[in-house]
Amino acid sequence: MAQNQPIFQTEGNNKHFVQIPVSIERDSTTLINSNRKPNHWPTILLSTVFVIIGQSIAKLLENFYYDKINRSEYNEHRQNDGVWTQALLQTVGFPLLLLPFIILTTKKHNQPSSDNQFHYKSLAVIYICIGIVMSVQGRLSAMGKLEIPFGIFTLIYTTQLFFTPIFARFVNKIKFNRWVVISLLLAIVTGALTLSSSFGGEPDEAELNYARGSWAALFAALCFSLLLCNIQNVFDSYIFKRTEPTTRKPSFASVFEVIIFSSLVATLISMVGLLIAGEQHDLKREMNGFPKGKGAYVMAMVGQAVSWQIYWVGIVGLVYSVSSVLSNVISVATWPIVSVLVVIFFNYMDDEFDVFKGVALITAVLSAAAYFFRLHKENRNSAY
């Protein structure tokens, strides 16, 4: 770090130095925000583990759910039954985060000033917008997987890795270097190579709707990228600018704050959509006819809700610690792991561990390694 240097000195009984403070402050265009803790590796690694565990369990339980309900009995009017339910499961578990949020924020705060009141009003509007995007993204993603073959859905959904850098560059003002570009390219290859994966709710030939399913997958990818960049904007423009005299300093509690308030909005929207679509009747029918019993059905649904919250803590935690780009890279890098787990736990026709899955695992590791190497270099350079 640059040190303050004396500019000139006056002679006399007392020596006075006139100094101009010089500091080198990294702006929001760097990969790591200057307001974040310099020793952030534990947070990054823990968030990465949360993404892998949360997404893997949630997708396995989703496959289990679709594998056991008899979708062959569904006609074209019931093909999209359950899409609002799946969107709801991605956010409805947010009350589980209330306890850690309260624990991390338990301390006295000063009375909010008028500036802080404006600050919180702005955040409230932003959380509502993020919640709307979360709900729409979950609904479109669930619909796309039921309209087109899962391999095609995966290819289209991988376009999020094109959208996120664009939003991150122009909205979050992030600069990219060769290691980040390499990481993104490897992540794109990873996503594309998972085209051979299987999905329990994959439509048969009579259910295929390529136009509607493709658009749903594309806009779901767009919404996910927009979601990540908006979350980073919340951290950079609002939460990281908090100061101690007015409110609490940024901490990992901010991650829970973003998830809780945004998920509350998304949950309300998904519940309204579920009720309007009449899916509450389908839930009762599915539970009563579930081959493994009502208990297994409830556990599958509850397990998805809990797993998605673990996933969101990891995703938002990576945005908090580094950027929306790394968060997206790690999310996609988890796909090959899910693909292999589906092969292990489910006996889908023509689904096996092939060369595509093997190469996808390798490129996923290399993609994450390239980004982590860049972070290591940046941390090392900032230490001098």
N, C-alpha and C positions, 0 to 999 in steps of 0.2 A: 504494500500500500504506500501511496505517496505521503511524505511527511510535510508538515507545515514548515516553510523556510522563511527566515527573517528577510525583509525587504530592505529596510534601512534602520540605522541606530542613531540615537541622539546622545551626546555626551553631557555629563553633569553628575551631580551627586548620585542621582538614581538613573540607571540605564533603562530606557524604555524601548521596547521593540514593537514596531508596527508590523503585524503579520497579516498576510492574506491567506486564508485557509484554502488549501488546494486538496481536493479529493477526487479520486477516480471512482465514479459510481456507475455500475453497470445498469443500463436501462432495461426496459421490458423486451428489448429485441434479442437479448441473450437467451440461451437455452434454460438457464436457471435464474429465476427472479432474485434480485439482490436482497429482498426482504425475507426470503426464506432462510431457514437455518442452514449454515454452511455444512454442517455434518448431517446430511439428510439421507445417507445411504441406508440406515435402518428402516426409515420410512419407505423408501423406494422398494427395498427388498420385501418388506412386509406387505406392501400394497400389491406387488407383483404376485406374491403367493396367494393373496386374497382373490385376485382376478382369476388365477388358474383354478383354484379350488372351487370358488363360487360358480364360475361359468361351467366347469366340468360337471359338477353335481347337478346344477340346474338343467343342463342339456340332457344328461342321462335320465333324470326323472321325467323330463318332457318326452323323451323317446319312450320311456316306460308307459307313460300315460297314453300316448297315441297308439302304442303297440297293443295295449290291452283293451281299449274301447274299440268296438266293432264299427269302424268307419265304412266298411263295405255296405252297411245298411243305409248310409246317408245318400239322399238324392241330391240333385244339383242345387236345390233350394236350401239344403242343410250343409252344404260343403264347407262354408265358413263358420259353422257353429263352433263356438269356443274361442274365437279370436280376441274378443273383449276380455274373456277370462284369462287368457295367456298374457295379455297386456296388463291386466290387473295384478297378476301374480308377480310381475316384475317390480312392482312398487308398493304393494299392500303391506309388506313386512316392515315398513319403516318404523313403526312403534318400538321395534326391538332395539333401535339405535337411541331411543330417548334416554335410557339409563346411562350409557357411556357419555352421551352429550351433556347430561346434567352433572355427572361426576367431574368432567373436564372443565366445566364452566362454573363450578361452585366457588364463588368468591364475591366479595362486595364490589359493586360497580357504582360509579358516580351517577348522579341524576342526569339523564340525557339532556343535552343542550338542543337548541333549535336546529343547529347544523346536523346533529346526530339524528334528530327526528326526520329531517329531509333524507339523510343517509338511509335510514331504515325504510322509509316509504319507497325510495328508489329500489332497494333490494327486494321489497315485497312485490313490486311490479315485475322485476326480473325473475324472481322465483316462480311467479305465475306463468310467465312465458316459457321458462325451462320446463315446468310441469306439463304444459300443453304439448311441447315438443316430445317429452318423454312418453306421454300417452299415445300420441300419434305414431311415434316410431315403433312402439311395442305392438300396436294394432297392425300397422303395415307389414312389419316383419312377420308376425304370425300369419297374416293373410297370404303373403307371398309364398311361404313354404307350403301352403295347402293348394296353391294354384299351378305351380310349375315344378318340374323335377328339381330335387334338392341340389344337384350338381350345377344346374343353370342358376338357381337362386344364389348359390355360393359365389359363382363368378360375378354376378351382378352386384351382390352385396359387398364384394371386395372393393368396389369403386369408392367406398368410404375413405380408402387410403389415398385417393386422388383429391377428394373434397376437403379432407382435414388439413393437408398442407396449404391448400389455397386459402381457406378460412383463417388458418393460423398465421399466414403471411400477411394478409390484408386486414384482419380484425385484431389479432393479437400482436402483430408486428414482430413475429419471430423470424430470425435470420437462420438460414440453413447452410450447413457446410457439407463436405463430401461424406462424412461418416453418417450424418442424419439421412442424406439422400440414399446412401447405400443401404441403410437400415430400412428405409421405406420401400426401396425396390425389392429387397429380400422378403419383406412382409407381403408385398403384392404377389410375389411368386408363391409364397406360403399359402395365401388365401386361394389363389388359383388352383394349386395342386390338391386342395381338399375337395375338388369336384367329384372325386370318386366316393365320397362319403355317402352314407345312407341316413334316412330320417324316417321315423316311425309313422309320421302322418303324410308321407309323400303321396300325391294323388295318382290315381290310375288314369288310363287313357281317356276315359269318359269324363273325368273331372278336370282335365287340363284346360287352362285358360292362359295362354302364353302372354297375350297382350296385357291383361289386367295384372297377372302375377309378376310380370317383368317390371311394370311401372311401380307396383307396390314395393318390390325389392329395391329398385333404384331410389325411390323417395325415402324408403326406410334407411338406406345408407346415407343419403343426404341429411336426413334428420339427425342421425347419430353423430355425424361430423359436426353439424351445427350445434348440437347439444354439448359436445366436448369443448368447443371453442367458446361458447357462451359461458360455460362453467369457468373456464380459465379467465375470461373477461371479468367475471364476478370477483375472482381472487385478486387479479391484478389491479382492477379499477376501484374496488371497494374494500374488500377484506384486508388486503395487505397494506392499505393506507390508514387503517385504524391506528390510533395512538393511545397510550396508557391513560392520559388525563381524561379522555372522553369515554373510552370503552376498552374491552379486553384486546390484548395483542393477538395477532394471528397464531393459532395453534392447530393441532389436528382436530380440535373441536369444530373448527370451521368446516371441515369435511362433512362431519355429521350434520352441521347446520344446513349446508347446501342440500344434502340428500333428503333430510327430514321435511323441509318446507317445500321443496320441489316435488317430492314423492306424494306429499299430502294433496297437492293440486292434481297430480297425475292420477292418483287413486280415486279422487272424487269424479274426475272425468270418465275414467274407465268404468266405474260403478254405474254411472248414469247410462253410458253406452251399453253396458251389460243388461241393465234393466229394460232399456228401450228395445234391445234385440231379443229379449225374453230368454236369455241364456241361463237365468236362475232355474228355470224348469229343466233345462238340459243337465245342469249340475246334479239335481236330485235323481233324475233318471239314470245318469251315468254312474252315480254312487251306488244305487240299488242294483244295477246290473254289472258292476265291475267284477271281473272273473276272480280276482284275488281277495275280494271282500271289501266291505265298507272301510274297515280300518286301513287297509293298504291304499285305498283311494284317497282318504284324508291325509295319510302320511305323505303320499306323492305330491299332493297339492301344497301342504304345509312345507314340505321339504323344498319345493321350488321357490316358495316365497322367502324362506330363510336364505337359501343359496343365492338368490338374486340380490339380497341385501349385502351379503358378503362380497359379491361381485361389484356392486356399486361402491362400496367402501374402498375397494382396491382401485377401481377406475378413477373415482374422484380423488383418491389419495395420490395417484400418479400425476394427475393434473395439478394438484396442490404442490407436490414436491418438485415436479419438473415442468411438464407441458402436456397439452392435449395431444401432441404428436406421439410422444412416448406411450401415453395411455392407449391410443388407438393401435399402436404397434404391438403392445403386449396383448391386447384383446384379440387381435387377429392371430398372433403367434400361439394362442391357446387352442385354436381350431384343430390343428393336427392331433393334439392330445385328446380332445373330445372324440375325434374321428377314430382313433385307435381304441379308446375305451368303449365306444359303441360296438366295434368289432368283437371285443372281448366279452361284453355282457349281453349282446343281442345276436341272434342268429338270423340276420337278414339275408335274403337270397342274393347271391353274387357279391356279397360284401365281405372282403377279406383284406388282410394287411398286404397291400401291393406296393410297387415301387413308388407310386405317387405319394402314398402316406409316409413312406420312409424318407423320401427327399424332402417332403414338407416339414417333417420333424427337424431335419438338418437345417433347412433354410430358416425355420422359426428360431432356432438357437442362435444362428449367425446374425439374424436380424436384431434380436435383443442384445447380443454381444456387441454389435457395432455401435448401437446407441449408448450402451453402458460404457464402452471405451471412450466415447466422446465426452461423457459426463466425468469420467475419471481424469481425462486430460484437462478439462475445464476446472475441476476442483484443484488439481495439482498446480495449474497456472495461477489460480486465484490465491494460492497460499504464499506466493512469493511477492 
